[in-house]
């Protein structure tokens, strides 16, 4: 990694709770300069970014104009708007065409080749054409249920199956996530929300596909299920499972429970292999702050990565060395 002398110039695109959280981290670190910010919320337009973070003005007004914000000279765009790739693809295309690297919290961007192969091919081609890197990152997907188990296979000479379990107390998390799990809905409203794509964790199937790609496994299919967790007839959370089937058996099992008020938060990884491994994080990996920190911490790696659309595990040196 080359030594940098000039500050890393950052544009923030999207200033919801996560976008603001990333900005807060970078503002406290030497070596970073926030040069512009854009958000489509008219309540934020014209306000200073420092003021939005509860401090004194920084001289960085929030713009509603994407073109104006992206006209600033910068090294990377921190993108934090929506979860589904079709919703953000025009934004990403505009950023890349401007010749800017981008790290995004869009969940489906973590491994978009599985669900959107043609769109991924075009975005990868555009990024290579402009010499920039595009990466989707976060805690889940992007670390807890995919990158972490991938990294934990490093000491195994053989891996036969992987199981990951994550339990999250959503009462401690931001309101948008509570809405995503259907907190307070009836069972009927929950299932309707699932059908409409409003309810459920986005990215679990992408995590399965990412693990398979890192290990060089060809999956026959990915199965997915999502059910409400009920208390007194109302939804207090959800239980979501994704299974990657290989050679007729489940080779990757990702089990996610997100409920309000659980005392058993945890992250656990089981690797069936030689040697077998079990790693558990008691209390779990905190969600929102972890996403903000992962994105902030990954910026130097994104800038040093080769051009193109990359998966999160591909920007870490251990996986470059293994030819991933």
N, C-alpha and C positions, 0 to 999 in steps of 0.2 A: 504494500500500500504506500503510495507516494505521500510525502509530507506536504501538507497544505499550509500556505502562508496567508493567503487571502481568506476572508470569511466566506462561508457557504451562504449564498443568497437564496432566500426561500420565498415562494409565493404560497399563501394559504388560500385554498379553494374549498369553501364550505366551512361554516363557523357554528355548527351545532355543538353539543357538549363535547364530542370527541375532537372536532377540529379546534375548538378553543383550548382543550386540554393539551393538545400537541403544541399549539402556539405558546402556551404558558411554559412548557418545558424548554422549548428552544430559546425563548426570551431570557431564560435564566442561565443559558450556557454560553461561554465564550466561543468565538469562532463561527457564530451564526448571525446573519442579518436578514430580518424580515423586510422585504422590499415592497410588497403589496398584498392585498387581501380582497377576496370577492365572495359575496354571498347574495343569493337572490331574495332573501327576506327583506322587504322594505323597511322593517323595524330596525334593521341593522345598518342599512345603507347610509353612508355619510358619517357614521359614528367612527371614532378612532378605535383601533384594535386594542390599544392599551386600556381605554375606558371600558370596553366590553369585558375585559378581563378583571375589572374592578380596581384598576390602578390609574396612574396619571397618563395623559396622552403620549403616544410614541411618535406622532407624526405620520401614522399609517392609516389613512381613512379607508373604511370598507366601501368597496364599489359594488354596484349592481351590474356593472358593465364588464362582462368576461373579457372582451377584446382589450379594453383599457387596462385591466389588471394584468393580463398576460403580456402586455407590451413592455413591461419592465424587464430589464436585463436580470436574469436569474439563473441559478444552477439546477434547481429542483422545485417542483410543485408538490405540495402536500395536499392531496385531494381527499376530502371527507364529505361526501354528499349522500349517495344512495347505495342500496345493497345489491341491486340487480344490474347485470352488465348492460342489457339493452337501454336502461334508463340513463346510464352514464357514458355510454360509448361515444356519443357526439362530443361530450366534454373532453374525454380522453383523446379523441382524434384531434380536436382543436389544440390541446396542449402539446401533443407530440408534433403536430405540423408546425408549431411555433419553434420546435427544436429544443424542447424542455424535457428533462427527465421527470418522471412522476412516480410517486409512491402513494397508493390509494388504499383506503379502508373498505372499498367495495368488496363485499364478501365473495361474490361470484368471480371476481378478478383473481382470487387466490390461486385457482386452477381452472381457468375458463375453457381449456381445450376439450374437456369432457362434455360440457353442455353446449358450448358454442364454438365448434371447431373452425368453421369458416370465418366467423368474426375474429377469432383469435389469430388465425393465419394472416388476415388483413392487418390487424393491429401490430402484429409482430413485424410484418414486412414494412409497414410505415415507420415503426420505431427504428428498424435497421437502416432504412433509407435516410433518416434524419440523424442517425448516430446517437440515439438516446435509449434509455432503459425504462421499462414500465414494469412495476411490481405491485401486486396486491398484498397487503400485510395487515396484521392484527393479532389479537390473542386467540381468536377462534372464529373462523379459520385463520391459519397463519402461524400458529405456535402450539397451543396446548394439545390439540387432538390430531396434529399432522407433523409439523416440523419437529416437535419434541420426540415423539416416537420414532421418527426417521433417524434423528441423531442418536437415539438410544440403541439403534441396531448396529452402530459402528463397531462395538466389541464382539459382535456375533459372527461366527464364520458361516452360520446357516440360520435363516429365518423361515419358519413355516407358517406362522400366524401372528397377528397383532390384535390386541384388544385394548381399547382405551375407554375409561369411564370418567365423566366429568359431572359433578353436582354443584349447582350454583344457586345461591340465595338471591333471587331477583329483587327482594325487598331492599337490598343494599345497592341496587343498580339504578341507572338513569331511567326516567319515565318511558322513553321510546322503547326500551327493551321490555319493560313491564307490559306495554301494549302488545309487543310481538308475541309474548307467551299467552296472551288472552286473559290476563289477570282480571277476575271479577265477572267474566262472562258466564253464560249458561253453556252446557255441553253442546246444545244445538248451535248457538252463536259461535262457539269455538270451531266446530267442524265446518261451518259455513266460511269462517275466516280462513281456515286452512285451504279450502277449495278455491278461494279468491286470492290466495297468496299473501294475505295480510298477517296470518298467524304462523308462527314457526321460526325456528332458527334457520338462517340462510347460510349455506356453505358446508353442511355436514357431508353431502355427497361429493362435493369438491374435495373435501379432506380425504375421503376414501380414495378418490382418483389420484390425488397427489401422492399419497403413500405408495400406491401401486406403481406410479410412474417412477418414483425415486428408487424403488426396489427392482424395477424392470419386470414387474408382474403384469401379465395380460389377464384382465378380469372378464368373466363371461357376462356378468351383469352387476349392477348395484341396486340392492333393495332398500326401501326406505319406508319408515312408518312413523306416525306422530299421533299421540293420544293425550287427552287432557288429564291432569291430576286434579281431582275434585275434593272439595271439603264443604259439607252442608249444601251440596247441589251447585256450588259455584266453582269456577276454575281458579285454582291457586298456583297453577303452573302447567308444565307439560313434560312428557317423556318422549324423547325422539331417538330413533335408532337407525343407523345406516349400516348395511352389510355388503362387503365386497366378496363376491363368489368367484372362486378360482378352482378349476379342476373339480367342480361339483360340490365343493365344501366352502364354508365361510372362512376366508383367510384374513379378512379385516373386519372387525366389529367395533363400531363407535357408538357408545351409549351415553346419551346426554339427558340429564334431568335438570330442569330449571323451575324452581318453585319458590314461593314466598314463605320465609320463616323457617327454612331448614337449618338445623344445627350441624349438619354433616357435610359441609362443603369440602370437596376434595377433587384432586386430579390423580388418576392412577393409570399406569401403563403396564400391560403384561405382554412380554414377548416370548412366544413359544419358539425356541430355537436352540442353538448350541453356541454358547451356554444360554439357558433361559434367564430372563430378567423380569423383575417386578420393581417398579419405582412408583412411590406414592408421595404426593405433596399434601401433607396434612393441612387442612384449612383451605386448600385450593389456591390457584393462581388468581389474584384479584383481576376482575374483568376490565373495567373502564380504564383505570390507571395503567394497567398492563398494555392495553392496546395503544394508548398514547405513548408510552415509553418505548414499545417495540418499534413503532413508526419512527419516532425521533432517533432511536439508537441505530436504526437501519439505514439512515440517510447516507452516511459515508460509504457503506457497502454498496448501495445503489449507484452512487457516483463512480465507484471503482469497477462496477460490473460491466460486462460486454453489452453492446446494444441489443435491443430486442425485448420481447415480452417474456419475462422470466417468472418462475414460481419462487415462493419465498425460500425454499431450501437451497435453491441454486445460487443465492448470493452469499452463502456461507462457505468459507474456504475449505472445510473438511469435505464438502460434497463436490466442490470443483476438483479436488485432488482425486476423488474416487471416480471422476469422469462422468458425473451426473449432469 
